[in-house]
Amino acid sequence: MDCKTARDTLPLYFDGELDRAASREFEAHLDACADCRGALIELDALRSTLRRDAPRHVAPQLLRKRIEKLAATETSAAPTTPARRASGSPSRWLAYAASTVLAFAAGGIAVSLWDSPGRNAEPAQASATAQLARDLFASHWRALAAASPVDVVSTDRHTVKPWFEGKIDIAPVVHDFAEQGFALVGGRIDYAGNARLPVLVYRHGQHLIDVFVLPDSTTLPGDNANLQSGYRLDAVKLGGQNAAIVSDMDQVELTRFAQLLNAIK
């Protein structure tokens, strides 16, 4: 895959619309292309900025009535299967309309990111540790947007650990904490800068937790840099390995999970 094809593929990958084979081809290109990795990270950052800073406007009542009328017309004209009734509901139509407007807005800005000659320039004062934190947040948000946050689904920890063998330099220590409320979902391989990292994915209630296993020499920034848009990054040890947690859990639960990881021998 060349960069021109990657530019067309990037939005589909970002939205989780590629099948597994196409995703792997795109990821293989990312392995060798720093420009495309940077564009993907910037797109993650753009979405975060839009979610945090974009102004919220209530749809005019007239617009809402028109959409509801259109939804009702579409529903009455279609076969009344349960699936069709659900897809034709007014609330779903309203959500679709809102997401379409946001998609056009984000798309316009994303094009400018691709075309900007300085898109990969980093501020001179940005440290390597701050960049690492940003990459880990971006990887977590990208996984949340994908069709699946894992490449290998866990039936138990013995299916996840062997999957990493031969695919990556770091062999992660894998434990399931389902009895403590933190079930192992699976694992994937993701990026932080130029490094490919193993990621263990856990679920706690409605929260997904990424555990990135890091090289021994890695350091993370101080606490002030580890909060972004309601998500937190914490440094932990995983069976003696350096690791980082990224999740939107509250601090109490995140600390409890970190204690479970730190206790692994």
N, C-alpha and C positions, 0 to 999 in steps of 0.2 A: 504494500500500500504506500502511495506517495502522499505528500502533504496536501496536494489539491483534493485528493479523494478523502483524506482525513478531515479536511475542513467541512466537507459535505456530510461526513459521518458523525462528527462531533456532537451536533445537537441530538441526533438519534441515540447515541450512546449515553449522553447526559440524561436523557429522559427515560432510559431503560427500554427503548423500543427495538433494540437489536437482538437477534437470537444469539445463542451461545457461541456459535462458530464465528459470526461476524464480530461479536464483542472481542473474541480472542485475537482475531486478525488486527483489529484496531489497537488492542493493548500491546500486541507485538510491535506495531509501529511506534507506540508511545515509548517502548523500551529504548528505541534508538533516536528519538526526536525530542530534544529539549524544548523546541518552539511549541510543539503540539501539547506537550505536558504543561507548559506554562499557560497556554490558552485554556486548557481544561481547568486548571486551578483558578484562573481568573474568572471563568464562567461560574465556578462555585462561589467565589467571593462576590460576584455580581448578584447572584440569587440571594445570598445572605444580606447584602446591602439593600436590595429591593424589599425583602421581607421586613427588615428593621426600619428603613428610613422612608420608603415610598409612602406618599400621602394616601390616606384612606378616604374614599368618597362614597357616600350612600347613593345607590342608583335611584334616579328619579322615579317617582311612583308610576308615571306614564310608561317608562321603559319596562318596569317590572310587570305591569299589566299586559303589555304587548308580548313579552316573552312567555308569560303564563298562558296567554291565549294561544300562542303558537304551539306551546307544549301540549295543551289540551286538544288542539286540532290534530296534531301529529299522533297523539295517543289514540284518539277515537278512530282515526283512519287506519291504524295498524292492527294486526292480529293481537288478540288479548291474551297472550301468553304471560306467565308470571314475570319472565325476564324482560319482556317488552314493556309491561306495565311499570316495572322498576326503572327502566332506562328512560321512560317517557315522563317521569314524575317532574312537576314544576321545579322542585328544589334542585334536581339534577341539572335541568336546563339552565337555571340561574347560575349554578356553579360552573357549568360549561361556558356560559357567556362571559363570566368574570375571568375564568382562566384563559380564554381566548384573547381578551384585551391585554392581560398581563403578558401573554406569550409574544404578542406583537411588540409590546414595549421592550421586553427583555431582548427580543431578537434584534431590534434595531441597534441596541447598545452593544450586543454581542458581535455584530458585524464590524462595528467600529473597533472593537478589541482586536479582531483578526487583522484589520487593515492598519492599525496603529504601529508605526515603525518602532516606537519605544515601549511596546507592551511588555517586554521581558526585562526592562530596566528596573532594578531595585534601588530604593533609596540608599545612599551611601552609608547611612547610620544603621541600617537594618542588620542585625546580627544573625549568625547562622542558627542560633537557638530559636530566635523569634521566627525565622523562616520555617524551621522544622515544625514549630507549633502550628503555624498557618497551614502547612501541608497536611498535618494530621487532622486538623479540623476539616479541611477541604475533602480529604479522603473519606471521612465519616459522613459528611453531607452528600457526597457523590454516591456512597453506598445506600444511603436512605432513599435517594431518588431512583435507584436502579430497580429493575424488576425483582431482583433478589439481592440481599446484602451479603450472601455467601456464595462461594464457588463449590464448596463441598458441604453437604448437609450432614449434621451429626445424628447418627443413631446411638452412638456412645463415643466416648473419647478415643476409643481404639480405631474408629473410622477416620477421625480427623488427623491425628498425628502422622500416620503413614502417608496420608495424601500429600503432605508437604515434602516428603523425602524425595530428593532428586530434582525438585522444582526451585529450591531456594537455599541460600547458604546457611541461614539461621534455622535450626530445628527447634520449634517452640515446645515448651512444657505444656501439656494439655490436661486440664482437670475440668470435671463437670460439677457444678455446685447447685444442682437442681433441688436437692434436699434443703438447702439454705435459701431457696427462692431465686437463684440465678442460674437458669438452665442454659447449657451450651447449645447454641443454634447451629454452629458450624464454623467454617474458616474460609479465608480467601487470601489472595496475594494482592497487595496494594502498593502505592508509591508514596515516598516522601523525598522530594528532590529527585536525585538520580538513583536512589536506593529502592530496591524491591524488598518489602517487609511482609512477614507473615502476620496475619490478623486473626485473632480469635473473637468470635461474635457470641455474645450472651444476651439473654432476654430476662428482664425483671419487670413483671406486669406489662405495661404498654411501652416500656423503654427498651431500646436496643443499646448495647454497650459494646464498643470496639476496644479490644486490647491489642495494641501494636507492640510487637516484640522488636526491640531496638538493638543495634550493635553496642558492644561493651563501652565504647568511647563516647557514647551519646550523652549530652546534657540537655536538659529542658529549661526554658526560661522561668523566672520567678512567678509567683502567684498572680501578679497583676496582669501578666500576658496570657494567662490560662483560662480566661473567661471570654467567650464570644457568643453573642446572640442567644444567651440562655444555655449554652453548652459549656461544659467544663472539661479541662484536660488535667489529669493528675499523674505524676510519676509514681511508679510502683516497682516492686521486684516480683518476678515470676519464677520461682524455683532458682533464684540467684541470677536470673537474666534481667537486664534492663527492660522496662516496658512502660507503656503509657496508656491510660484509660481515657476514652472520650465518650461522653454521654450527656444527656439532659436530665439525669436523675438529680434529686435534691442532694445536698451535701451529706446528710446523715447516711443515706443509703449508699452513696458513692464511697464514703469512708468505710462502711461495713464491707462492701465488696473488695475494696483495696486491702483491707485486713485479711480477707480470705486468700487473696493472691499472695500477699507478703508472707503468709504462714506456710506456703508450699515449700517443702524441702527438696 
